[in-house]
């Protein structure tokens, strides 16, 4: 799968020293997702049980032991993933994951 907005991940862990520990789990997540082929949301959920499937072809991933969250909008037909949000669990609780 091709991931759009990879720089968003780097900006997150470089933006605040408190988020520096997110680098390793975010890079690992990115490498896993870019090698994956998911044809349906159910395939994502079957492989990554902690992922949450939302409306609008969005999936929320728990990163770093659920300390961080990534929302990815997936075009399953074209195998494209668009990073819509990267943040802490607390920041995630402040947004509407289906519209961000």
N, CA, C and O atoms as CSV, one atom per row, in Angstrom:
chain,resi,resn,atom,element,x,y,z
A,1,UNK,N,N,0.850,-1.165,0.000
A,1,UNK,CA,C,0.000,0.000,0.000
A,1,UNK,C,C,0.901,1.235,0.000
A,1,UNK,O,O,1.905,1.289,0.710
A,2,UNK,N,N,0.533,2.194,-0.785
A,2,UNK,CA,C,1.272,3.452,-0.829
A,2,UNK,C,C,0.670,4.404,0.210
A,2,UNK,O,O,-0.542,4.619,0.239
A,3,UNK,N,N,1.523,4.966,1.052
A,3,UNK,CA,C,1.061,5.856,2.116
A,3,UNK,C,C,1.357,7.301,1.732
A,3,UNK,O,O,2.491,7.645,1.398
A,4,UNK,N,N,0.335,8.138,1.783
A,4,UNK,CA,C,0.469,9.554,1.462
A,4,UNK,C,C,0.627,10.333,2.770
A,4,UNK,O,O,-0.076,10.077,3.747
A,5,UNK,N,N,1.542,11.268,2.771
A,5,UNK,CA,C,1.796,12.172,3.901
A,5,UNK,C,C,2.654,11.515,4.975
A,5,UNK,O,O,2.402,11.681,6.169
A,6,UNK,N,N,3.662,10.772,4.548
A,6,UNK,CA,C,4.598,10.165,5.497
A,6,UNK,C,C,5.266,11.228,6.367
A,6,UNK,O,O,5.562,10.981,7.536
A,7,UNK,N,N,5.503,12.407,5.796
A,7,UNK,CA,C,6.145,13.489,6.547
A,7,UNK,C,C,5.343,13.873,7.781
A,7,UNK,O,O,5.904,14.403,8.740
A,8,UNK,N,N,4.049,13.615,7.772
A,8,UNK,CA,C,3.200,13.899,8.923
A,8,UNK,C,C,3.686,13.128,10.146
A,8,UNK,O,O,3.648,13.643,11.263
A,9,UNK,N,N,4.137,11.905,9.938
A,9,UNK,CA,C,4.646,11.095,11.048
A,9,UNK,C,C,5.905,11.727,11.628
A,9,UNK,O,O,6.028,11.873,12.844
A,10,UNK,N,N,6.840,12.102,10.754
A,10,UNK,CA,C,8.094,12.702,11.202
A,10,UNK,C,C,7.843,14.023,11.925
A,10,UNK,O,O,8.453,14.296,12.959
A,11,UNK,N,N,6.963,14.824,11.389
A,11,UNK,CA,C,6.637,16.105,12.024
A,11,UNK,C,C,6.122,15.888,13.437
A,11,UNK,O,O,6.421,16.670,14.341
A,12,UNK,N,N,5.351,14.833,13.626
A,12,UNK,CA,C,4.801,14.565,14.945
A,12,UNK,C,C,5.898,14.272,15.956
A,12,UNK,O,O,5.940,14.907,17.010
A,13,UNK,N,N,6.792,13.324,15.665
A,13,UNK,CA,C,7.792,12.967,16.664
A,13,UNK,C,C,8.880,14.031,16.802
A,13,UNK,O,O,9.563,14.077,17.825
A,14,UNK,N,N,9.055,14.886,15.792
A,14,UNK,CA,C,10.046,15.953,15.891
A,14,UNK,C,C,9.470,17.232,16.503
A,14,UNK,O,O,10.227,18.108,16.922
A,15,UNK,N,N,8.155,17.346,16.560
A,15,UNK,CA,C,7.513,18.587,17.008
A,15,UNK,C,C,7.681,18.862,18.492
A,15,UNK,O,O,7.770,20.020,18.901
A,16,UNK,N,N,7.723,17.829,19.290
A,16,UNK,CA,C,7.788,17.974,20.735
A,16,UNK,C,C,8.710,16.904,21.303
A,16,UNK,O,O,8.567,15.728,20.966
A,17,UNK,N,N,9.650,17.288,22.158
A,17,UNK,CA,C,10.533,16.273,22.752
A,17,UNK,C,C,9.765,15.148,23.459
A,17,UNK,O,O,10.242,14.015,23.514
A,18,UNK,N,N,8.601,15.449,23.990
A,18,UNK,CA,C,7.815,14.428,24.681
A,18,UNK,C,C,7.320,13.335,23.728
A,18,UNK,O,O,6.966,12.241,24.170
A,19,UNK,N,N,7.294,13.627,22.421
A,19,UNK,CA,C,6.809,12.653,21.445
A,19,UNK,C,C,7.945,11.928,20.735
A,19,UNK,O,O,7.698,11.147,19.817
A,20,UNK,N,N,9.174,12.171,21.144
A,20,UNK,CA,C,10.324,11.531,20.493
A,20,UNK,C,C,10.249,10.012,20.574
A,20,UNK,O,O,10.741,9.317,19.685
A,21,UNK,N,N,9.637,9.495,21.634
A,21,UNK,CA,C,9.524,8.039,21.783
A,21,UNK,C,C,8.554,7.420,20.781
A,21,UNK,O,O,8.464,6.196,20.685
A,22,UNK,N,N,7.833,8.245,20.040
A,22,UNK,CA,C,6.894,7.739,19.033
A,22,UNK,C,C,7.599,7.332,17.743
A,22,UNK,O,O,7.017,6.623,16.922
A,23,UNK,N,N,8.837,7.768,17.554
A,23,UNK,CA,C,9.525,7.514,16.289
A,23,UNK,C,C,9.595,6.025,15.943
A,23,UNK,O,O,9.172,5.624,14.859
A,24,UNK,N,N,10.110,5.221,16.833
A,24,UNK,CA,C,10.285,3.794,16.529
A,24,UNK,C,C,8.963,3.092,16.238
A,24,UNK,O,O,8.862,2.413,15.216
A,25,UNK,N,N,7.943,3.224,17.089
A,25,UNK,CA,C,6.694,2.523,16.762
A,25,UNK,C,C,6.011,3.064,15.504
A,25,UNK,O,O,5.374,2.300,14.779
A,26,UNK,N,N,6.132,4.365,15.231
A,26,UNK,CA,C,5.520,4.917,14.020
A,26,UNK,C,C,6.232,4.415,12.767
A,26,UNK,O,O,5.585,4.089,11.772
A,27,UNK,N,N,7.547,4.352,12.812
A,27,UNK,CA,C,8.301,3.830,11.665
A,27,UNK,C,C,7.975,2.351,11.444
A,27,UNK,O,O,7.801,1.916,10.306
A,28,UNK,N,N,7.894,1.589,12.519
A,28,UNK,CA,C,7.532,0.171,12.392
A,28,UNK,C,C,6.138,0.014,11.801
A,28,UNK,O,O,5.922,-0.828,10.930
A,29,UNK,N,N,5.190,0.822,12.273
A,29,UNK,CA,C,3.827,0.782,11.741
A,29,UNK,C,C,3.835,1.116,10.253
A,29,UNK,O,O,3.209,0.423,9.451
A,30,UNK,N,N,4.545,2.178,9.890
A,30,UNK,CA,C,4.610,2.613,8.496
A,30,UNK,C,C,5.164,1.501,7.602
A,30,UNK,O,O,4.599,1.204,6.549
A,31,UNK,N,N,6.256,0.898,8.021
A,31,UNK,CA,C,6.873,-0.171,7.221
A,31,UNK,C,C,5.939,-1.366,7.058
A,31,UNK,O,O,5.898,-1.989,5.997
A,32,UNK,N,N,5.196,-1.681,8.104
A,32,UNK,CA,C,4.236,-2.785,8.019
A,32,UNK,C,C,3.120,-2.457,7.025
A,32,UNK,O,O,2.786,-3.271,6.164
A,33,UNK,N,N,2.553,-1.265,7.153
A,33,UNK,CA,C,1.416,-0.877,6.318
A,33,UNK,C,C,1.819,-0.745,4.853
A,33,UNK,O,O,1.055,-1.128,3.967
A,34,UNK,N,N,3.005,-0.209,4.587
A,34,UNK,CA,C,3.389,-0.022,3.189
A,34,UNK,C,C,3.624,-1.360,2.475
A,34,UNK,O,O,3.538,-1.419,1.248
A,35,UNK,N,N,3.913,-2.415,3.209
A,35,UNK,CA,C,4.109,-3.742,2.611
A,35,UNK,C,C,2.797,-4.525,2.506
A,35,UNK,O,O,2.717,-5.517,1.783
A,36,UNK,N,N,1.792,-4.080,3.219
A,36,UNK,CA,C,0.532,-4.825,3.299
A,36,UNK,C,C,-0.354,-4.563,2.082
A,36,UNK,O,O,-0.263,-3.534,1.413
A,37,UNK,N,N,-1.203,-5.535,1.837
A,37,UNK,CA,C,-2.261,-5.397,0.834
A,37,UNK,C,C,-3.564,-5.756,1.540
A,37,UNK,O,O,-3.781,-6.901,1.936
A,38,UNK,N,N,-4.421,-4.754,1.688
A,38,UNK,CA,C,-5.723,-4.966,2.320
A,38,UNK,C,C,-6.793,-4.654,1.285
A,38,UNK,O,O,-6.818,-3.561,0.719
A,39,UNK,N,N,-7.662,-5.602,1.043
A,39,UNK,CA,C,-8.733,-5.405,0.068
A,39,UNK,C,C,-10.026,-4.925,0.712
A,39,UNK,O,O,-10.899,-4.372,0.044
A,40,UNK,N,N,-10.136,-5.146,2.032
A,40,UNK,CA,C,-11.352,-4.750,2.746
A,40,UNK,C,C,-10.974,-4.315,4.163
A,40,UNK,O,O,-9.898,-4.660,4.651
A,41,UNK,N,N,-11.848,-3.564,4.819
A,41,UNK,CA,C,-11.600,-3.211,6.217
A,41,UNK,C,C,-11.508,-4.459,7.105
A,41,UNK,O,O,-10.777,-4.466,8.096
A,42,UNK,N,N,-12.237,-5.492,6.755
A,42,UNK,CA,C,-12.221,-6.714,7.542
A,42,UNK,C,C,-10.837,-7.376,7.512
A,42,UNK,O,O,-10.416,-7.982,8.498
A,43,UNK,N,N,-10.139,-7.261,6.393
A,43,UNK,CA,C,-8.785,-7.811,6.308
A,43,UNK,C,C,-7.826,-7.054,7.229
A,43,UNK,O,O,-6.944,-7.656,7.842
A,44,UNK,N,N,-8.000,-5.736,7.325
A,44,UNK,CA,C,-7.177,-4.938,8.244
A,44,UNK,C,C,-7.429,-5.415,9.668
A,44,UNK,O,O,-6.491,-5.695,10.416
A,45,UNK,N,N,-8.690,-5.503,10.031
A,45,UNK,CA,C,-9.070,-5.894,11.386
A,45,UNK,C,C,-8.614,-7.319,11.712
A,45,UNK,O,O,-8.210,-7.597,12.841
A,46,UNK,N,N,-8.677,-8.205,10.744
A,46,UNK,CA,C,-8.263,-9.583,10.975
A,46,UNK,C,C,-6.771,-9.684,11.269
A,46,UNK,O,O,-6.347,-10.504,12.083
A,47,UNK,N,N,-5.982,-8.854,10.609
A,47,UNK,CA,C,-4.533,-8.907,10.819
A,47,UNK,C,C,-4.083,-8.070,12.008
A,47,UNK,O,O,-3.195,-8.473,12.758
A,48,UNK,N,N,-4.695,-6.910,12.175
A,48,UNK,CA,C,-4.315,-5.988,13.248
A,48,UNK,C,C,-5.512,-5.816,14.172
A,48,UNK,O,O,-6.306,-4.890,14.005
A,49,UNK,N,N,-5.635,-6.684,15.119
A,49,UNK,CA,C,-6.827,-6.751,15.970
A,49,UNK,C,C,-7.092,-5.482,16.782
A,49,UNK,O,O,-8.238,-5.215,17.142
A,50,UNK,N,N,-6.066,-4.707,17.070
A,50,UNK,CA,C,-6.290,-3.479,17.849
A,50,UNK,C,C,-6.746,-2.317,16.979
A,50,UNK,O,O,-7.084,-1.256,17.502
A,51,UNK,N,N,-6.762,-2.494,15.667
A,51,UNK,CA,C,-7.240,-1.443,14.769
A,51,UNK,C,C,-8.757,-1.326,14.902
A,51,UNK,O,O,-9.454,-2.313,15.138
A,52,UNK,N,N,-9.250,-0.103,14.747
A,52,UNK,CA,C,-10.693,0.138,14.789
A,52,UNK,C,C,-11.139,0.668,13.435
A,52,UNK,O,O,-10.606,1.665,12.949
A,53,UNK,N,N,-12.104,0.013,12.835
A,53,UNK,CA,C,-12.624,0.417,11.537
A,53,UNK,C,C,-13.740,1.424,11.754
A,53,UNK,O,O,-14.664,1.187,12.532
A,54,UNK,N,N,-13.642,2.565,11.048
A,54,UNK,CA,C,-14.633,3.636,11.149
A,54,UNK,C,C,-15.349,3.815,9.816
A,54,UNK,O,O,-15.005,3.175,8.822
A,55,UNK,N,N,-16.343,4.688,9.808
A,55,UNK,CA,C,-17.022,5.045,8.571
A,55,UNK,C,C,-16.045,5.781,7.659
A,55,UNK,O,O,-15.008,6.273,8.105
A,56,UNK,N,N,-16.388,5.847,6.388
A,56,UNK,CA,C,-15.585,6.605,5.451
A,56,UNK,C,C,-14.247,5.966,5.132
A,56,UNK,O,O,-13.286,6.663,4.805
A,57,UNK,N,N,-14.175,4.653,5.224
A,57,UNK,CA,C,-12.952,3.896,4.909
A,57,UNK,C,C,-11.769,4.343,5.757
A,57,UNK,O,O,-10.630,4.339,5.289
A,58,UNK,N,N,-12.031,4.723,6.988
A,58,UNK,CA,C,-10.968,5.132,7.905
A,58,UNK,C,C,-10.714,4.033,8.927
A,58,UNK,O,O,-11.613,3.304,9.347
A,59,UNK,N,N,-9.441,3.952,9.302
A,59,UNK,CA,C,-9.034,2.972,10.302
A,59,UNK,C,C,-8.164,3.689,11.325
A,59,UNK,O,O,-7.276,4.464,10.969
A,60,UNK,N,N,-8.430,3.422,12.600
A,60,UNK,CA,C,-7.630,3.979,13.689
A,60,UNK,C,C,-6.685,2.883,14.170
A,60,UNK,O,O,-7.099,1.764,14.470
A,61,UNK,N,N,-5.402,3.239,14.234
A,61,UNK,CA,C,-4.385,2.294,14.691
A,61,UNK,C,C,-3.838,2.755,16.038
A,61,UNK,O,O,-3.534,3.933,16.227
A,62,UNK,N,N,-3.719,1.823,16.959
A,62,UNK,CA,C,-3.089,2.095,18.253
A,62,UNK,C,C,-1.595,1.869,18.078
A,62,UNK,O,O,-1.162,0.810,17.624
A,63,UNK,N,N,-0.817,2.876,18.444
A,63,UNK,CA,C,0.627,2.837,18.238
A,63,UNK,C,C,1.326,2.985,19.586
A,63,UNK,O,O,0.882,3.749,20.443
A,64,UNK,N,N,2.404,2.261,19.761
A,64,UNK,CA,C,3.210,2.405,20.978
A,64,UNK,C,C,2.450,2.037,22.236
A,64,UNK,O,O,2.458,2.788,23.211
A,65,UNK,N,N,1.803,0.901,22.222
A,65,UNK,CA,C,1.064,0.465,23.406
A,65,UNK,C,C,-0.138,1.317,23.710
A,65,UNK,O,O,-0.489,1.512,24.873
A,66,UNK,N,N,-0.785,1.837,22.660
A,66,UNK,CA,C,-1.982,2.660,22.770
A,66,UNK,C,C,-1.686,4.067,23.292
A,66,UNK,O,O,-2.607,4.789,23.675
A,67,UNK,N,N,-0.424,4.460,23.311
A,67,UNK,CA,C,-0.064,5.823,23.729
A,67,UNK,C,C,-0.357,6.816,22.611
A,67,UNK,O,O,-0.687,7.974,22.865
A,68,UNK,N,N,-0.232,6.351,21.373
A,68,UNK,CA,C,-0.448,7.204,20.198
A,68,UNK,C,C,-1.493,6.585,19.289
A,68,UNK,O,O,-1.773,5.388,19.350
A,69,UNK,N,N,-2.063,7.435,18.444
A,69,UNK,CA,C,-3.078,6.982,17.488
A,69,UNK,C,C,-2.766,7.537,16.107
A,69,UNK,O,O,-2.272,8.656,15.970
A,70,UNK,N,N,-3.060,6.744,15.093
A,70,UNK,CA,C,-2.964,7.173,13.703
A,70,UNK,C,C,-4.293,6.854,13.041
A,70,UNK,O,O,-4.820,5.750,13.180
A,71,UNK,N,N,-4.833,7.836,12.319
A,71,UNK,CA,C,-6.034,7.598,11.520
A,71,UNK,C,C,-5.587,7.575,10.066
A,71,UNK,O,O,-4.949,8.507,9.576
A,72,UNK,N,N,-5.935,6.493,9.394
A,72,UNK,CA,C,-5.576,6.315,7.999
A,72,UNK,C,C,-6.851,6.151,7.188
A,72,UNK,O,O,-7.668,5.278,7.477
A,73,UNK,N,N,-7.022,6.993,6.170
A,73,UNK,CA,C,-8.125,6.825,5.224
A,73,UNK,C,C,-7.587,5.947,4.100
A,73,UNK,O,O,-6.567,6.269,3.491
A,74,UNK,N,N,-8.265,4.853,3.829
A,74,UNK,CA,C,-7.747,3.875,2.877
A,74,UNK,C,C,-8.642,3.784,1.642
A,74,UNK,O,O,-9.859,3.629,1.738
A,75,UNK,N,N,-7.999,3.885,0.487
A,75,UNK,CA,C,-8.654,3.591,-0.789
A,75,UNK,C,C,-8.231,2.164,-1.128
A,75,UNK,O,O,-7.145,1.942,-1.663
A,76,UNK,N,N,-9.079,1.215,-0.820
A,76,UNK,CA,C,-8.738,-0.194,-0.965
A,76,UNK,C,C,-8.518,-0.591,-2.428
A,76,UNK,O,O,-7.659,-1.420,-2.727
A,77,UNK,N,N,-9.279,-0.010,-3.314
A,77,UNK,CA,C,-9.170,-0.350,-4.740
A,77,UNK,C,C,-7.810,0.068,-5.304
A,77,UNK,O,O,-7.183,-0.694,-6.040
A,78,UNK,N,N,-7.358,1.267,-4.965
A,78,UNK,CA,C,-6.076,1.773,-5.475
A,78,UNK,C,C,-4.898,1.487,-4.551
A,78,UNK,O,O,-3.757,1.804,-4.886
A,79,UNK,N,N,-5.167,0.886,-3.385
A,79,UNK,CA,C,-4.121,0.576,-2.402
A,79,UNK,C,C,-3.358,1.827,-1.988
A,79,UNK,O,O,-2.128,1.863,-2.006
A,80,UNK,N,N,-4.125,2.859,-1.614
A,80,UNK,CA,C,-3.572,4.115,-1.126
A,80,UNK,C,C,-4.052,4.366,0.287
A,80,UNK,O,O,-5.222,4.141,0.598
A,81,UNK,N,N,-3.160,4.832,1.146
A,81,UNK,CA,C,-3.521,5.212,2.501
A,81,UNK,C,C,-3.161,6.665,2.730
A,81,UNK,O,O,-2.035,7.078,2.455
A,82,UNK,N,N,-4.096,7.435,3.226
A,82,UNK,CA,C,-3.894,8.853,3.487
A,82,UNK,C,C,-3.876,9.080,4.990
A,82,UNK,O,O,-4.884,8.855,5.660
A,83,UNK,N,N,-2.747,9.522,5.527
A,83,UNK,CA,C,-2.654,9.791,6.959
A,83,UNK,C,C,-3.476,11.038,7.257
A,83,UNK,O,O,-3.186,12.123,6.753
A,84,UNK,N,N,-4.507,10.869,8.083
A,84,UNK,CA,C,-5.418,11.972,8.418
A,84,UNK,C,C,-5.126,12.563,9.788
A,84,UNK,O,O,-5.464,13.717,10.049
A,85,UNK,N,N,-4.500,11.781,10.669
A,85,UNK,CA,C,-4.241,12.254,12.028
A,85,UNK,C,C,-3.135,11.413,12.645
A,85,UNK,O,O,-3.077,10.197,12.465
A,86,UNK,N,N,-2.257,12.094,13.379
A,86,UNK,CA,C,-1.267,11.440,14.232
A,86,UNK,C,C,-1.275,12.220,15.533
A,86,UNK,O,O,-1.158,13.445,15.520
A,87,UNK,N,N,-1.410,11.532,16.648
A,87,UNK,CA,C,-1.422,12.238,17.924
A,87,UNK,C,C,-1.445,11.286,19.093
A,87,UNK,O,O,-1.431,10.064,18.942
A,88,UNK,N,N,-1.482,11.887,20.264
A,88,UNK,CA,C,-1.566,11.096,21.477
A,88,UNK,C,C,-2.994,10.591,21.653
A,88,UNK,O,O,-3.917,11.044,20.976
A,89,UNK,N,N,-3.152,9.666,22.553
A,89,UNK,CA,C,-4.490,9.158,22.853
A,89,UNK,C,C,-5.387,10.309,23.327
A,89,UNK,O,O,-6.553,10.387,22.941
A,90,UNK,N,N,-4.846,11.198,24.160
A,90,UNK,CA,C,-5.623,12.341,24.669
A,90,UNK,C,C,-6.019,13.282,23.528
A,90,UNK,O,O,-7.145,13.780,23.511
A,91,UNK,N,N,-5.120,13.532,22.580
A,91,UNK,CA,C,-5.446,14.387,21.435
A,91,UNK,C,C,-6.521,13.733,20.572
A,91,UNK,O,O,-7.417,14.410,20.068
A,92,UNK,N,N,-6.432,12.440,20.409
A,92,UNK,CA,C,-7.423,11.703,19.635
A,92,UNK,C,C,-8.810,11.862,20.251
A,92,UNK,O,O,-9.800,11.995,19.530
A,93,UNK,N,N,-8.884,11.849,21.567
A,93,UNK,CA,C,-10.169,11.981,22.247
A,93,UNK,C,C,-10.821,13.339,22.008
A,93,UNK,O,O,-12.019,13.495,22.243
A,94,UNK,N,N,-10.054,14.324,21.544
A,94,UNK,CA,C,-10.563,15.677,21.328
A,94,UNK,C,C,-11.051,15.921,19.904
A,94,UNK,O,O,-11.570,17.000,19.617
A,95,UNK,N,N,-10.900,14.954,19.009
A,95,UNK,CA,C,-11.284,15.156,17.603
A,95,UNK,C,C,-12.425,14.236,17.225
A,95,UNK,O,O,-12.778,13.309,17.955
A,96,UNK,N,N,-12.994,14.521,16.056
A,96,UNK,CA,C,-13.983,13.622,15.459
A,96,UNK,C,C,-13.237,12.798,14.418
A,96,UNK,O,O,-12.914,13.309,13.346
A,97,UNK,N,N,-12.963,11.558,14.710
A,97,UNK,CA,C,-12.135,10.706,13.862
A,97,UNK,C,C,-12.751,10.459,12.492
A,97,UNK,O,O,-12.037,10.099,11.556
A,98,UNK,N,N,-14.044,10.644,12.357
A,98,UNK,CA,C,-14.697,10.387,11.074
A,98,UNK,C,C,-14.657,11.586,10.139
A,98,UNK,O,O,-14.982,11.456,8.958
A,99,UNK,N,N,-14.264,12.757,10.646
A,99,UNK,CA,C,-14.243,13.946,9.799
A,99,UNK,C,C,-12.869,14.606,9.691
A,99,UNK,O,O,-12.678,15.496,8.862
A,100,UNK,N,N,-11.929,14.190,10.503
A,100,UNK,CA,C,-10.616,14.826,10.477
A,100,UNK,C,C,-9.892,14.494,9.189
A,100,UNK,O,O,-8.764,14.942,8.982
